[in-house]
Amino acid sequence: MLGKIIPALQTDEDLFFVIKAFAAGVILATGFVHVLPDAFDHLMSPCVLEQGIVVHSVIIGISLGASESPKTIKPLIVALTFHQFFEGIGLGGCISQAKFKPSAVAVMALFFCLTTPVGIVIGIGIANVYKGNSPTALIVEGILNSASAGILIYMALVDLLATDFMNAKMQNNRKLQLEANVSLLLDCFLIIF
């Protein structure tokens, strides 16, 4: 949508590919570094301790809403803001390139904007009865995180990276390839460390 106003952000411009590569790296790293290890932790707990992006966003919202400790809430808000921003860019880029009708784009944007707040409301609603260490809660959260991580990884590799890196414009421009690869690796490095 901003590409209509800012020419450098149009879908056929080099900067667009670099930004999408960065966004794909955020999504990929989120799946591998944040969501998948949480899923393993929950499913391997001794207590038993997109729909993918929709599931992921709702789960993060529930975690934030159910959290009662400021030490937990502050880092979750920072991580949530960073990840949601770049996930939005990545998904927005795919939607923009798909040339959906404006009404479909509006519905998709609305869904993306509402998933985390809905999760927060659910989390606040269940905070008093939610037992995060119960075997049932750990299994459910582990399964949802596993599915979410898998879908995030798939989307980053197939829907974002493969599509852009196989694009003729990218294939014929070594400078753009280098910029996109550096952008992708830079955000993965930042998220990991």
C-alpha positions as CSV (number, residue, x, y, z in Angstrom):
1,M,0.0,0.0,0.0
2,L,2.9,2.3,0.8
3,G,4.4,1.5,-2.6
4,K,1.7,3.5,-4.2
5,I,3.0,6.6,-2.4
6,I,6.7,5.8,-2.0
7,P,8.2,4.7,-5.4
8,A,11.1,2.9,-3.7
9,L,8.7,0.5,-2.0
10,Q,7.0,-0.6,-5.2
11,T,7.0,-4.4,-5.7
12,D,9.4,-4.2,-8.6
13,E,12.1,-2.1,-6.9
14,D,15.3,-3.5,-5.4
15,L,14.6,-2.1,-1.9
16,F,11.3,-4.0,-1.8
17,F,13.2,-7.3,-2.3
18,V,15.8,-6.4,0.4
19,I,13.1,-5.5,2.9
20,K,11.2,-8.7,2.1
21,A,14.3,-10.8,2.6
22,F,14.9,-9.2,6.0
23,A,11.2,-9.9,6.9
24,A,11.6,-13.5,5.7
25,G,14.6,-13.9,7.9
26,V,12.7,-12.6,10.9
27,I,9.9,-15.1,10.3
28,L,12.4,-18.0,9.7
29,A,14.4,-17.1,12.8
30,T,11.2,-16.7,14.9
31,G,10.2,-20.2,13.8
32,F,13.5,-21.9,14.5
33,V,14.8,-19.8,17.5
34,H,11.7,-18.8,19.4
35,V,8.7,-21.0,18.6
36,L,10.2,-24.4,17.9
37,P,12.3,-24.6,21.1
38,D,9.3,-23.6,23.1
39,A,7.3,-26.4,21.5
40,F,10.1,-28.9,22.4
41,D,10.2,-27.6,26.0
42,H,6.5,-28.0,26.4
43,L,6.2,-31.4,24.8
44,M,9.3,-32.8,26.6
45,S,8.2,-31.5,30.0
46,P,8.5,-33.9,32.9
47,C,4.9,-32.9,33.8
48,V,3.5,-34.6,30.9
49,L,6.3,-28.3,31.7
50,E,-2.4,-20.1,9.8
51,Q,-3.1,-20.4,9.9
52,G,0.4,-20.6,11.3
53,I,1.0,-16.9,11.8
54,V,-2.6,-16.6,13.1
55,V,-1.9,-19.5,15.6
56,H,1.5,-18.0,16.4
57,S,0.1,-14.5,17.0
58,V,-2.8,-15.8,19.1
59,I,-0.4,-17.9,21.2
60,I,1.9,-15.0,21.8
61,G,-1.1,-12.8,22.7
62,I,-2.4,-15.5,25.1
63,S,1.1,-15.7,26.7
64,L,1.2,-12.0,27.1
65,G,-2.3,-11.7,28.4
66,A,-1.8,-14.6,30.9
67,S,1.5,-13.2,32.2
68,E,1.4,-11.6,35.5
69,S,5.1,-10.8,36.0
70,P,6.5,-7.5,34.7
71,K,9.8,-9.3,34.0
72,T,7.9,-11.5,31.6
73,I,5.6,-8.9,30.1
74,K,8.3,-6.4,29.1
75,P,10.4,-8.7,27.0
76,L,7.2,-10.2,25.4
77,I,6.0,-6.8,24.3
78,V,9.4,-6.0,22.8
79,A,9.6,-9.3,21.0
80,L,6.0,-9.1,19.9
81,T,6.4,-5.6,18.4
82,F,9.5,-6.5,16.5
83,H,8.2,-9.9,15.2
84,Q,4.7,-8.7,14.3
85,F,6.2,-5.6,12.4
86,F,8.4,-7.7,10.2
87,E,5.9,-10.6,9.8
88,G,3.4,-7.9,8.7
89,I,6.0,-6.6,6.1
90,G,6.6,-10.1,4.8
91,L,3.0,-11.0,4.6
92,G,2.1,-7.6,3.2
93,G,4.7,-8.1,0.5
94,C,3.2,-11.4,-0.5
95,I,-0.3,-10.0,-0.5
96,S,0.9,-7.0,-2.6
97,Q,2.6,-9.2,-5.2
98,A,-0.5,-11.5,-5.4
99,K,-2.6,-8.5,-6.6
100,F,-5.6,-9.3,-4.5
101,K,-8.7,-7.1,-4.7
102,P,-8.6,-4.2,-2.2
103,S,-11.5,-5.7,-0.2
104,A,-9.5,-9.0,0.2
105,V,-6.4,-7.1,1.2
106,A,-8.4,-5.1,3.8
107,V,-9.8,-8.4,5.3
108,M,-6.4,-10.0,5.5
109,A,-4.9,-6.9,7.1
110,L,-7.7,-6.8,9.6
111,F,-7.2,-10.5,10.5
112,F,-3.5,-9.9,11.0
113,C,-4.1,-6.9,13.1
114,L,-6.7,-8.6,15.3
115,T,-5.0,-12.0,16.0
116,T,-2.6,-10.9,18.8
117,P,-5.1,-8.6,20.5
118,V,-7.7,-11.4,20.5
119,G,-5.0,-13.7,22.0
120,I,-4.2,-11.0,24.7
121,V,-7.9,-10.8,25.6
122,I,-8.1,-14.6,25.8
123,G,-5.0,-14.7,28.0
124,I,-6.4,-12.0,30.3
125,G,-9.6,-14.0,30.5
126,I,-7.9,-17.3,31.4
127,A,-5.1,-15.8,33.6
128,N,-6.8,-16.8,36.8
129,V,-7.6,-20.4,35.9
130,Y,-4.7,-21.1,33.5
131,K,-2.2,-23.5,35.0
132,G,0.8,-23.1,32.8
133,N,2.6,-26.1,34.3
134,S,-0.3,-28.5,34.0
135,P,0.3,-31.5,31.6
136,T,-2.7,-30.5,29.5
137,A,-1.6,-26.9,29.1
138,L,1.9,-28.0,28.2
139,I,0.7,-30.5,25.6
140,V,-1.7,-28.1,24.0
141,E,0.8,-25.2,24.0
142,G,3.6,-27.5,22.7
143,I,1.4,-28.8,19.8
144,L,0.2,-25.3,18.9
145,N,3.8,-24.0,19.0
146,S,5.1,-26.9,16.9
147,A,2.4,-26.3,14.3
148,S,3.0,-22.6,14.4
149,A,6.8,-23.0,14.0
150,G,6.4,-25.4,11.1
151,I,4.2,-23.1,9.3
152,L,6.4,-20.0,10.0
153,I,9.4,-22.0,8.6
154,Y,7.5,-23.2,5.6
155,M,6.2,-19.7,4.8
156,A,9.6,-18.1,5.2
157,L,11.4,-20.7,3.0
158,V,8.7,-21.3,0.3
159,D,6.4,-18.4,0.2
160,L,8.9,-15.6,0.8
161,L,12.5,-16.6,0.1
162,A,12.0,-19.1,-2.8
163,T,9.5,-16.8,-4.5
164,D,11.8,-13.8,-4.3
165,F,15.1,-15.5,-4.9
166,M,13.8,-17.3,-8.0
167,N,12.4,-14.0,-9.4
168,A,14.0,-13.0,-12.7
169,K,14.9,-9.6,-11.4
170,M,16.8,-11.2,-8.5
171,Q,18.4,-13.8,-10.6
172,N,19.9,-11.2,-13.1
173,N,21.1,-8.8,-10.5
174,R,24.2,-9.8,-8.4
175,K,24.1,-6.7,-6.3
176,L,20.5,-7.3,-5.4
177,Q,21.3,-10.9,-4.6
178,L,24.1,-9.8,-2.3
179,E,21.9,-7.2,-0.6
180,A,19.0,-9.6,-0.1
181,N,21.3,-12.3,1.3
182,V,23.0,-9.9,3.7
183,S,19.6,-8.6,4.8
184,L,18.4,-12.1,5.4
185,L,21.4,-13.2,7.4
186,L,21.7,-9.9,9.3
187,D,18.3,-10.2,10.9
188,C,18.8,-14.0,11.6
189,F,22.0,-13.0,13.4
190,L,20.3,-10.2,15.4
191,I,17.5,-12.5,16.5
192,I,19.7,-15.3,17.5
193,F,22.0,-13.1,19.5
